[in-house]
Amino acid sequence: IVGKEGMRELASINASKAAYAKEKLASSGATFPFGGKFFNEFVIETKRPASELLTELAKEGIFGGVNLGRWYPGMDNGILVCATEMNTKAEIDRYAEALRRAL
């Protein structure tokens, strides 16, 4: 059990990793259809259908996120991405590079 202070630290790490991921994915060609603040999840949009892109990333052993088109009409190119304390910066960098190649 991490306790009150541990939860704060964990939340700070999650927010930091997600901000890092968003910055890296932006430099890879992803766009962000929704503005505003976020915690550890955000939506990216790509020029390719999410189903194709996620399949391609999976071939490299990367879980690229959740295809929003499955539940939201008009979001066929939208992917819900999450980063937490469990993701290393190296993993995020690898994801961003694979995304850049796939786009």
C-alpha positions in Angstrom: 0.0 0.0 0.0 1.5 3.3 -1.1 -0.4 5.6 1.2 -1.5 9.2 0.7 1.9 10.6 -0.3 2.7 7.6 -2.4 -0.6 8.1 -4.4 0.3 11.7 -5.0 3.8 10.8 -6.2 2.3 8.0 -8.4 -0.2 10.5 -9.9 2.6 13.0 -10.7 4.6 10.3 -12.4 1.6 9.2 -14.5 0.9 12.8 -15.6 4.5 13.3 -16.4 4.8 10.1 -18.5 1.5 11.0 -20.4 2.8 14.5 -21.1 6.1 13.1 -22.4 4.1 10.6 -24.6 1.9 13.3 -26.0 5.0 15.4 -26.9 6.7 12.4 -28.6 3.6 11.4 -30.5 3.1 14.9 -31.7 6.6 14.9 -33.2 5.7 11.6 -34.9 2.8 13.0 -36.8 -0.2 12.4 -34.6 -2.7 15.1 -34.0 -5.0 15.8 -31.1 -8.7 16.3 -31.8 -9.5 17.3 -28.2 -7.8 20.2 -26.4 -7.7 20.8 -22.7 -6.1 19.2 -19.7 -5.6 15.4 -19.3 -4.2 13.1 -16.7 -2.8 9.9 -18.2 -5.0 9.3 -21.2 -5.5 11.3 -24.3 -6.8 10.8 -27.9 -4.6 10.9 -31.0 -5.8 11.1 -34.5 -3.9 9.8 -37.5 -4.2 9.9 -41.3 -4.8 6.1 -41.3 -7.6 4.0 -39.9 -6.9 3.1 -36.3 -7.6 -0.6 -37.0 -4.9 -0.8 -39.6 -2.4 1.3 -37.6 -2.9 -0.7 -34.4 -2.5 -4.0 -36.3 0.8 -2.8 -37.7 2.0 -1.7 -34.3 1.0 -5.0 -32.8 3.3 -6.8 -35.3 6.1 -4.9 -33.6 4.9 -6.0 -30.1 3.4 -2.6 -29.3 0.0 -2.1 -27.9 -0.8 1.3 -29.5 -4.1 2.1 -27.7 -7.8 1.6 -28.1 -9.5 2.0 -31.5 -12.2 4.6 -30.8 -14.0 3.9 -34.1 -15.4 0.7 -32.5 -17.6 2.8 -30.3 -17.7 6.3 -31.7 -19.0 7.0 -35.2 -16.6 9.3 -37.0 -13.6 8.4 -34.9 -12.2 5.7 -37.2 -8.8 7.3 -37.1 -8.9 8.0 -33.3 -6.9 6.1 -30.8 -7.1 6.4 -27.0 -3.6 6.4 -25.6 -2.6 5.9 -22.0 0.8 6.2 -20.2 1.5 5.3 -16.6 4.3 4.6 -14.2 4.6 1.2 -15.9 5.8 2.7 -19.2 9.4 3.6 -19.5 10.6 6.6 -21.6 12.3 4.1 -23.9 9.0 2.3 -24.5 7.3 5.6 -25.2 10.1 6.5 -27.6 9.8 3.1 -29.4 6.1 3.6 -29.7 6.5 7.1 -31.1 9.1 5.9 -33.7 6.9 3.0 -34.8 4.0 5.4 -35.2 6.1 7.8 -37.2 7.1 4.9 -39.6 3.5 3.7 -39.8 2.1 7.1 -40.8 
